Structures are given as C-alpha cells and as structure tokens.
C-alpha cells in the first residue's frame, strides 16, 4: 500500500489551500497551478473583473 504522506504538494494561488499530486497529473505536474477546475475558472473571472475596475 502507498503512503500518501510522501506525495508532493503545492499551494493553489486562488484558494491558498495545499493540494497533493494525483495520478492524472503524473505527466504534467510541473504545469499544474490550480487545485481544481473551479479555482482555474475563478482565476479567469478575477482577472476579468480586475481589468474593468482599473
């Protein structure tokens, strides 16, 4: 059995929560920035709202 405590982690820039490596990210772990699709979409929405208020 695998020990999940030994998996690499990152911090999501949107929600500031740590997230761990997943098997589906095995080939692109360096490119993964967000913990979920929801955070990725929220980042896009925050960027658009920031442009209109500037």
C-alpha positions in Angstrom: 0.0 0.0 0.0 1.2 3.5 -0.8 1.9 6.1 1.8 0.0 9.3 0.8 2.1 11.4 3.2 5.0 11.1 0.7 3.2 12.7 -2.3 4.4 16.1 -3.4 2.2 19.1 -2.6 1.6 22.6 -4.0 -0.5 25.6 -2.8 -3.3 26.9 -5.0 -2.9 30.6 -5.8 -6.6 31.2 -5.8 -7.9 29.5 -2.6 -4.5 29.3 -0.8 -5.1 25.6 0.1 -2.5 22.9 -0.3 -3.2 20.1 -2.8 -1.4 16.9 -3.5 -0.2 15.1 -6.5 -2.7 13.0 -8.4 -2.1 10.2 -10.8 -3.8 12.0 -13.7 -1.2 14.8 -13.2 1.8 12.4 -13.5 2.9 13.7 -16.9 2.2 17.4 -16.3 2.8 18.0 -12.5 5.1 21.0 -13.2 2.4 22.7 -15.2 -0.4 22.2 -12.6 -1.2 25.5 -10.8 -4.7 25.2 -9.5 -6.2 22.6 -7.2 -9.4 22.3 -9.2 -11.3 23.4 -12.3 -13.4 25.7 -10.1 -10.3 27.6 -8.9 -9.0 27.8 -12.5 -12.2 29.3 -13.7 -12.4 31.6 -10.7 -8.9 32.9 -11.6 -10.1 33.8 -15.0 -13.1 35.6 -13.6 -11.0 37.5 -11.1 -8.6 38.7 -13.9 -11.5 40.0 -16.0 -13.1 41.8 -13.1 -9.7 43.4 -12.2 -9.3 44.7 -15.7 -12.6 46.5 -15.8 -12.1 48.2 -12.4 -8.6 49.6 -13.2 
